[in-house]
């Protein structure tokens, strides 16, 4: 059996944000047809048949919108998975919650930053205060002793801001900066995509940056 290196699991479409690029077309409340806790356990049991086990990324929507997310992560950890979680920058990412996730088995958290300041980031995410709450989530991760990475989606809107976001990642102490290019699916539109030349320029710039700066892991 071929084993995937990584599995991204969109645990829910529920999210309190309204991001311009959301591939999941997130909704404010959980959909009634979401998998139950037991059904999620069953999915994990099936994934555990892979050998070696893939890295499991719990995402969404915002997985913190599910009250049973800690139970699901705990079950995955008990099955031997290395688990990471990517959640939205909202008030749900409290220090208490992140400590709970760490105890359940989360090895790393991912926080999205798509602009180097409040105005740029909040415009992209569609809700005021999101940048501030994302910064608070990062601080809470530090207090909980959880390594964190920063995810950034590159669009025509923020492409000129990438050097500032890179600087912010270093200042905050992120263990990784994970850079994505927007994909025109869900809410994302084709006109949000960088031009072919911009794609190439960003990739070359990221390569050069990686040679000069390597965050501690």
C-alpha positions as CSV (number, residue, x, y, z in Angstrom):
1,X,0.0,0.0,0.0
2,X,1.4,3.4,-1.0
3,X,1.6,5.7,2.1
4,X,1.0,9.4,1.8
5,X,3.6,11.6,3.6
6,X,0.9,14.0,4.9
7,X,-2.9,14.0,5.3
8,X,-4.8,17.3,5.6
9,X,-8.2,16.7,7.3
10,X,-10.8,19.5,7.0
11,X,-12.6,18.5,10.2
12,X,-15.3,21.1,9.8
13,X,-16.4,24.0,7.5
14,X,-17.4,26.1,10.5
15,X,-15.4,29.3,11.0
16,X,-16.1,32.7,12.4
17,X,-14.0,34.4,9.7
18,X,-14.8,35.4,6.1
19,X,-11.5,34.9,4.3
20,X,-11.4,36.0,0.6
21,X,-9.6,32.8,-0.5
22,X,-11.4,30.2,1.6
23,X,-11.3,26.9,-0.3
24,X,-13.8,25.4,2.1
25,X,-16.4,28.1,1.6
26,X,-16.6,28.2,5.4
27,X,-19.9,28.8,7.2
28,X,-20.7,30.3,10.6
29,X,-22.1,27.1,12.2
30,X,-21.2,23.4,12.0
31,X,-23.0,21.5,9.2
32,X,-25.4,18.9,10.5
33,X,-23.9,16.3,8.3
34,X,-20.4,16.5,9.7
35,X,-18.8,13.3,11.0
36,X,-19.7,12.4,14.5
37,X,-16.9,11.9,17.1
38,X,-17.1,8.1,16.6
39,X,-17.0,8.4,12.9
40,X,-13.9,10.5,13.2
41,X,-12.3,7.8,15.4
42,X,-13.2,5.4,12.6
43,X,-11.4,7.5,10.0
44,X,-8.3,7.6,12.2
45,X,-8.4,3.9,12.7
46,X,-8.5,3.5,8.9
47,X,-5.6,5.9,8.4
48,X,-3.6,4.0,11.0
49,X,-3.4,1.1,8.5
50,X,-0.8,3.1,6.6
51,X,2.8,2.1,7.4
52,X,4.6,4.4,8.1
53,X,1.8,6.6,9.4
54,X,1.5,10.0,7.6
55,X,1.7,13.3,9.3
56,X,-1.9,14.3,10.2
57,X,-2.9,18.0,9.9
58,X,-6.2,18.9,11.5
59,X,-7.7,21.9,9.7
60,X,-11.0,23.3,8.5
61,X,-12.8,25.8,8.5
62,X,-11.7,26.2,12.1
63,X,-11.3,22.9,13.9
64,X,-11.6,24.7,17.3
65,X,-15.3,25.1,16.4
66,X,-15.7,21.5,17.2
67,X,-16.1,20.7,21.0
68,X,-14.7,17.2,20.4
69,X,-11.5,18.3,18.6
70,X,-9.3,17.4,21.7
71,X,-10.9,13.9,21.8
72,X,-10.2,13.4,18.1
73,X,-6.6,14.5,18.4
74,X,-6.1,12.3,21.5
75,X,-7.4,9.3,19.6
76,X,-5.0,10.0,16.7
77,X,-2.0,10.4,19.1
78,X,-2.9,7.1,20.8
79,X,-2.8,5.5,17.4
80,X,0.8,6.8,16.9
81,X,0.1,9.8,14.6
82,X,2.2,13.0,14.8
83,X,-0.6,15.6,14.8
84,X,-0.5,19.3,14.0
85,X,-3.4,21.7,13.9
86,X,-4.2,24.8,11.8
87,X,-6.9,27.0,13.3
88,X,-8.3,30.4,12.7
89,X,-7.1,33.5,14.5
90,X,-10.1,33.9,16.8
91,X,-10.8,34.2,20.5
92,X,-11.1,30.4,20.7
93,X,-7.3,29.9,20.6
94,X,-6.9,30.6,24.3
95,X,-3.8,29.5,26.3
96,X,-6.0,27.0,28.2
97,X,-7.2,25.5,24.9
98,X,-3.7,25.2,23.5
99,X,-2.4,23.6,26.6
100,X,-5.3,21.1,26.3
101,X,-4.3,20.4,22.7
102,X,-0.7,19.9,23.7
103,X,-1.7,17.4,26.4
104,X,-3.9,15.6,23.8
105,X,-0.9,15.1,21.5
106,X,-0.6,18.2,19.2
107,X,3.1,18.6,18.2
108,X,2.7,21.9,16.4
109,X,0.2,24.6,15.6
110,X,-0.2,26.7,12.5
111,X,-1.4,30.3,12.5
112,X,-2.2,32.1,9.3
113,X,-0.7,35.6,8.7
114,X,-1.5,37.2,5.3
115,X,-0.5,40.7,6.0
116,X,2.3,42.3,8.1
117,X,-0.1,44.6,10.0
118,X,-3.7,44.8,11.2
119,X,-5.0,46.7,8.2
120,X,-3.6,44.3,5.6
121,X,-4.3,41.1,7.4
122,X,-7.8,41.9,8.5
123,X,-8.8,43.1,5.0
124,X,-7.8,39.6,3.7
125,X,-9.5,37.7,6.5
126,X,-12.8,39.7,6.4
127,X,-13.1,40.3,10.1
128,X,-11.7,43.2,12.1
129,X,-9.4,42.2,15.0
130,X,-8.2,39.0,13.4
131,X,-4.5,40.1,13.2
132,X,-4.6,41.0,16.9
133,X,-6.2,37.7,17.8
134,X,-3.7,35.8,15.6
135,X,-0.8,37.5,17.5
136,X,-2.5,36.5,20.8
137,X,-2.8,32.9,19.6
138,X,0.9,32.9,18.8
139,X,1.7,34.2,22.3
140,X,-0.6,31.6,23.8
141,X,1.2,28.9,21.9
142,X,4.5,30.1,23.3
143,X,3.1,30.1,26.8
144,X,1.8,26.6,26.3
145,X,5.2,25.4,25.1
146,X,3.8,24.6,21.6
147,X,6.0,25.1,18.5
148,X,4.2,27.3,15.9
149,X,4.5,27.9,12.2
150,X,3.1,30.8,10.2
151,X,1.1,30.1,7.0
152,X,0.8,32.7,4.3
153,X,-1.3,32.6,1.2
154,X,0.2,34.6,-1.6
155,X,-2.1,36.7,-3.8
156,X,-1.8,39.8,-5.9
157,X,-3.0,41.7,-2.9
158,X,-0.2,40.8,-0.5
159,X,2.7,39.9,-2.8
160,X,4.5,43.1,-2.2
161,X,4.2,42.6,1.6
162,X,6.0,39.3,1.7
163,X,9.3,40.7,2.9
164,X,7.5,42.3,5.8
165,X,5.7,39.1,6.7
166,X,9.0,37.2,6.5
167,X,10.5,39.7,9.0
168,X,7.6,39.3,11.3
169,X,8.0,35.5,11.2
170,X,11.6,35.8,12.4
171,X,10.7,38.4,15.1
172,X,7.9,36.1,16.5
173,X,10.2,33.0,16.5
174,X,8.2,30.8,14.1
175,X,9.8,27.4,13.5
176,X,8.6,27.5,9.9
177,X,7.1,29.9,7.4
178,X,4.8,27.9,5.1
179,X,4.1,29.9,1.9
180,X,1.1,28.9,-0.3
181,X,0.0,30.3,-3.6
182,X,-3.8,31.0,-3.8
183,X,-5.8,28.3,-5.7
184,X,-8.9,29.5,-7.5
185,X,-11.4,27.2,-5.7
186,X,-14.0,27.9,-3.0
187,X,-14.2,31.7,-2.6
188,X,-10.9,32.4,-4.3
189,X,-11.1,33.9,-7.7
190,X,-8.7,33.5,-10.7
191,X,-7.9,37.2,-10.6
192,X,-6.4,36.8,-7.2
193,X,-3.6,34.7,-8.6
194,X,-0.2,36.2,-9.2
195,X,1.0,36.4,-12.8
196,X,3.4,33.7,-14.1
197,X,6.3,36.1,-13.8
198,X,5.3,36.9,-10.2
199,X,5.1,33.2,-9.4
200,X,8.7,32.8,-10.6
201,X,9.9,35.9,-8.9
202,X,8.5,34.8,-5.5
203,X,9.9,31.3,-5.8
204,X,13.3,32.6,-6.6
205,X,13.1,35.1,-3.8
206,X,12.0,32.4,-1.3
207,X,14.9,30.2,-2.5
208,X,17.4,33.0,-1.8
209,X,15.8,33.8,1.5
210,X,16.1,30.2,2.6
211,X,19.8,30.3,2.0
212,X,20.2,33.3,4.2
213,X,17.8,32.6,7.0
214,X,16.8,29.2,8.5
215,X,14.5,29.3,11.6
216,X,15.4,27.0,14.4
217,X,13.5,23.8,14.4
